[in-house]
Amino acid sequence: MVGISEPQSQDFGILPACAEDVKAVERLLKAGGRYSQITPLFNKSANDILDHLKVLRDSGDETEELFLYFSGHGDIIGETFYWVTSGYETGSPESTGISEESLFQVLKSINADNTIIVQDACYSGQSLYKSQHARRGLPLTNLIRISSSPAFATTDAGAEMSPFTDHFIEAACLAKTEGPVDYLDISRKLKDLVSAARVDPHFGMQGDLDVLFCEDAAILGPIRDLYLLPDGEESEEPETEEAFKEDSVVLAEAVEKMLSLEMLQAATDACRDAVRKCITADTRLGESFDLREVTEDDYHKATNKEQLIELYRRFERWDDFISVEHRRVQKRRSLIGSIMADWMYEPEYDDVYHFDLNASLERVYQRYYLEPKYPILRRRVLEVLIAPGVFDMRLFWRMNQQGLSDEGHFTDSLREEDWSVVEVDFDAPQAAVLQPCQQFCETASVAVSRTVQNLRGKLSD
């Protein structure tokens, strides 16, 4: 049982609920009485976690059933899902995180009769999505996987306990009040519990869901009582009037800190003015380029949305100012031979990305072109995307260059550089654009100098 509440990573923040998630699941498993050994691991590195599993493998004892639970951040790079363990780095995910392949290599060597994996992490359904049509099947004899979210979707973190883990425990306790409880019972109850919630669990299996969770639901009574009080019985500690007042104070303070649309628009325009001022102030560029600006009131023309969505989802969100979605749409095959093709080949998918603004703001997407006065130079492009929120605002930016593809035309590809992000300070919003602008101008100036130097050598031949 793994909980990573403090990943110690510059890319991922603290998740206080993860520690309580592990403790709550530990109480559930102890109540169920099926496991002779239950080991919680908190804020451990990838090596520590895998080494712990290897100790189980090397013990020489046969493992009848292995229950593996993870609560923490999830990351997805390309099509690979990673557990964000302590010390995780996006630049070296294989050695600092735990990928599905690494995990299954160890689990396969343990060779338990039954393996149950419950994952409470963003993107944790990705591995299920990838493998559901795999012809060779999953590498374990009888495997059950329950994930808190579908592929390329985030999971609500929660304050004291994550919603998915809370619902999982509730489903285990309320699936039945007597008699044996298996994972089919839990999955059916879990789907009912989350049907109206912002939780979308995904299930995958190699084998059957009728693996027992506990032999008699009656032994889960003490935990069940926490979720279901008898009719007519009141909670032992009802909310007091003072507690309600304290809640109101917190809510009122939060409302006072909410940003108005006017503030968000003013900060957006301040960033835009600062970008133009910074670029035009660089006299070196004026000799070689003309500045052209394009603004949009939505994000439809933003490029590299795959990486943009992945970066945006790393931040805590309190609103729906922006909607993000990544869907995979199965390609349609021609009717002739489609049945045989479905049998022989895995399905093919198109990736569809949506990054949409729901707030009534203007000029949130800006693109700045340095149009070369001399066609031998490459056109430089700076993209700026303003992402508003109810409590904060972030500025995403990326640079690129476009080479001459035909007389008077430049290439349309804008997928060379990744997005970067900086938080906007409302006391000095223009400060957010200093780094991207300075880097943009410096890169363009250096490119001109190198081009001229190379041309001198070329023309002297």
N, C-alpha and C positions, 0 to 999 in steps of 0.2 A: 504494500500500500504506500503510494508515493504522493506527497504533497509538497509543491514548490510555491510557497507564498512569497519568498524573497529570492528571485532568480539571479540577483547580482549581475544584471545585464544592462548595458546602456540602452538597449532597444526595447526592454520590457520592464514594466513597473511592478510594484508590490501588489499581491493579491491576498489580503488578510484572511479571506474566507477559506482558503485552501487548507490551512491547518485544522480548522474546525470540521471541514469536509471529511478529512481522513479520520479524525477522532469519532465522528458520528458514524461513519461506515464501519469502523472498528467495533463500536458498541453493537451495531446491527449483526455483524458476523459472529461476535461472541455470544449474542443471544441466540443465534441460529444453531450454534453448537456443532457445526460440521467440520471445523478446521482445528487441527491439533496445534498449529503454529500460526500466529498472526503477528506480522512485523511491520510497524509503521516506520516510514523513512521520511524525514522532513529536510527540505532544502539540501538535498544531496546532488553531487555532480553525476554526469552520465556514467562515468567510470565506476563510481561508488554503487550506483543502482545495478548496473550490469554485473559487477563483481559479486554483489549480493545474490543475484540469480544464479551465477556460476557456482557459488558455494552450495546452493541447493542441488544443482546438477551433479556436482562432484561428491556429494555425500554418500552416494551409493544406494540410497533408499529409493524405493519406487514411490512415485508421486501419483496418488489416485486423482487428486483434483487440485488445480492451481487457480486461485482467484487473484487477479492483478488489477489494482485500482490506481488511477492517476488523476490528480486534480492540479491544474496549473495552466500556464500559457501553452498554446499550441502555435506552431509556425508552419508555414507551407512555402516551400521554395521549389519552383517548377511545379511538379506534380507529387512531390515527396512531402509527407507530413512528419513533423518532428515534435517530440516532447521537449519543451523548453526547460531544461534542468539548470541547476545552479552553475553559473559561469558561462551560460550559453552565449555564443557569438554567431551572428548571421553570416559572417564571412567564413566560418569554419563549422558548419552545423553538424557534419558527420562525426567530428571528434568532441564537440562540446554539447551536443544534444543526442537524442535517441531517435533514430529513424525506425520506421516499421520493419525494414529489412534487418537492421541490427537486432531489434527486439525479437523477431521471429527466429533468427538464427539461434539465439540462446534458448528460447522457448521450445524449439524443435528438439534441441539436445536434451532438455529436461524430460520431454516425451511423457507428459502427464496424460492420464486417461481422459480427463476433461480439463479444458482451459477456458476460463471466463475472464474477459477483459472489459472493464468498465472505464471509459475515458470521459472526463469532464474538462474539456479544453476546446478552444476555438479550432475550427477546421478538422476536428477529429473524425468526421465522417468521410474524409477524403479517401482514406485507405479502403473503406467499405465500397465506395463508389467505383474505385479503380478495379477492385478485384471481383465485383459481382458477376462479370462475364468472363473471368479468366478461365481458359480451357483446362489448365493443369490443376486448378483448384488451390485451396489454401494449404499451407504446409503442416497443419496439425490434424490429428484424427478427428477429434470432436472439439470444435471451437465455437464459442459464443462471444460476440462483440457487441457492446452497447455503447454508442457514442452520443455526446450531448448535442451535436450539431451536424448538419449535412456538410458536404464538401464545399469549401470556400465560403463558409458562414461562421459568424462569430457566436460566442456563447456569453450570456449575461454572467458577470462575475459574482454579484451579490455582495452584501455587506458582512453579515455574520455567517451565512452559509450560501453556497451557490444554489440557484433555483433547480438545476438539473439534479444534483445530488440529493437535495431535499425531497424532490419528487420521487427519485429512485427509492429512497428509504421508505417513503410513504407508500409507494406501490408494493414494496415487499411486505409491509405490515398489513395493508388493507386488502391485498389480493384475496385473502381468505382469513377466516377467524378460527378455523379448525381444519385438520387434515393436512396432507403434504402440500408444500408449495414448490412449484418448479419455475423455471425462467419463462416458460410460456405464460404462466399465470401473471408473473411480474410484468412482462412486456405488454400484455393486454390491458392491465390496470394502468401502467405508465402512460400508454397512449391516450387513455381517457382523461387522466389527470392533466396532461399537458395540452389537450385539444384547444383550450382557450387561453393558454399561456404563451409567453414569448420563448418557448423551448421547443425544439424540434428534434427529438432523439432519433437516431438511426440504428437499425439492428442488422447484424450480419451473422451468419452461422455456417459452419461446416459440420453437418451432423444435425442433431435435433435440439429443440428448445426445452424438451421435457427432462432436462437434467435437474435434479432436486436442488432447491435452495435450502430448505429445511424440512425435516420429517413431519413436523406438526406445527401448524400456524399458531397454536395456543401458546407456545413458548415465546412468541414475539409480543405477548401481551403488554409487558411494561413499556416497550417502545411504541406499540400501537396506541397506548393511552395518551401519548404526547400529541398524536395527530387526531384522535377521535375521542371526544368526551361523551359519556352516556347521556341520553336524553334527559333534559331537565337539570343536569349538573353544571354548575358554573365553574369557571376557572378558579383555581385556588388563589391566584394573584391577579384579580381584575385590574384593568387600567384605572388608575386614580385620576381625579380631576386635575391634580398637579402634573401628572404625567402628560395628560392631554395638552395642558398649557405649555409644558416644555416642548412638546412636539410642534405646537403652533409657533413658538419663538424661533425654532430652527427653520421652519418653513418660511416664516416671514423674513428672516435674515437671508435665506436663499433667494427669495423674490427680489430683495433689494439689490442683490449682486447680479441679477440677470441683465444681459445686454439688450438694449432696444435696437430695433432695426435701423433707427437713425444713427446710433453709435457705430453699428457695424458698417453702414454705408459710408459714413465719414472716414472710418479707418481704411476701408477699401480704396476710396478716392485718394486718401493721403499716401497710401502705398503706391498707387499708380503715378501720382505727381512726382514722388521721390524717385521712381525708376526713370522716368523721362528726364528729370533734372540731372540725375547722376550720369546717364549715358551721354546727354548732350554737352555736359560739362567737360568731357574728355576730348580735348581738341585733337588728339592724335587720330581719333576715329573719323572726325569730320573730313579729313583729307582723303580717306579711302572709302568711306561708306556714307549712305544716306539712311536716316532712321525712318522706319515705317511701323506704325502701330495698328493693331487690330484688337478690338475688345468685343466681348460677348456677354450676354446676360445669363448664360447657362454654360454647362461644361461639355456640350455635345462635340466640340472640336478638340477637346483635350486628347493628347496622344498617350500611348503606352498606359492605357487604363488598367491593364493587368497589375503592373507594379504599383500604380497609384492607389488602387483599391487595397492591395496588400499592406501598403504603408499606412493608409488612413485608418484601417481597422485595428491598428495597434493602440490607438488612443481611446480613452474613456469617452463615452458619449452619453449625454443627458437629454438629447432631443432628436428630432427627425428632420433637422434642417437639410440634411443630405441623405439620400438613399443610395445604397450601393448594392450591387448584385452581380454575381458571376454564375451563369448557367451554362450547362453543357447540353446542346441540342443534338440529338442523334441524327446523323445524315440519313436521308432516305435513299434506299437502293432501288434500282429499276425492278419492276415487277418480275421480269424474266430472270429466273435464276436466283431470286431473292431468298427463297427458302433454303436452297443449297448454300448460298453465301452466308446466311445467318448461322448455319450449322458448322461451316468450315472456318469462318473468320470472326474475329471479335468485332463488335460494332465500332463505327467511326463517329467522332463527335466534332461539332463546331463549338468553339468557346464564344459566348456572348457576354459582354461586359456592360454594365450600366453604372454610371456615376452621375447622379441627377440632383439638381438643386431644387428644393421645395420652398425656400424662403424668397420673398419678394425683394431681391437685391439686384443691382445693376453693375455691369462691368466687372463681374467676379472672375472672368477668364480674360487674360491679357497675353498677347503675343507680340513681341518686339523683334523686328527684322532689321538687321544691318545689311542693307542692299549694297553690294559692291559697285563702286563707280568704275571699276576695271573688271571685266568678266573673268579674268584669270584668277581672281580671288573667290573664295568660297563665301556663300551667304551664311551669316551667323544668325541664330535664332534663340531667343530667350522666352520661355513659357512661364507665366506666373498665374497661379490658381489660388484664389482666396476661398478658404473653407470656413464659413461662420459657424458659431455654436452659441448656445444660450449663455454660456459662461466664458467662452474664449474664442479666439480666432487664430487660425493657422494659415501660413503662407507656404504653398508648395511651389517649387520652381525646378526647372531643368533647362539645360543648355543643349544646343546642337548646332550642326553645320550641314550645309547642303552644297554639294558640288554641281558644277555645270554639266547638265546632261544633254543639252542641245542648245542651239544658238538662242540665247535669251531665256532659257528655261533651266530650272534647278530641280534636283531630285526631290521627291515628295517624302522620302523616308525620314521619320523623326523618332527612331527607336534605338538610337545609339547610347543615349545617356539616361541614367535613372533619375527619378524624382528625389529631391531633398526637401526638408521641411523645417520651418522655424516658427515659433509662436510669436504672435504679434502683441507687442506691449502697447496698450491703449494710451498710455501717457506719451509715448513717442513711437507711433506706428511706422514712421519712416525708417526707423532703425532696422526693421525686419528686412528691408531690401538692400541694405548696404553690402552684405556679403555676396549675394547673388549678382548684384550690379558690378561690384568691383571685380569679381571673378570673370564675369561676362566680358567686361571691357578689357581686362588684362589678357584674357585668352585671345580676343580678337586682335589686339595690338601685337602680341607675340606671333600670331599666325601671319600677319602682314610682314613682319620683319623676316621671318623664316622664308616666306614666299619670295620676297625680294632678294634675299641672299642666295636662294637656290636658282632664281632666274638669272642672276648675274653670272653664275657659273655656267648655266645653260646657254646664255647669249654669247658668252665669250668663246664657246667651242667653235 
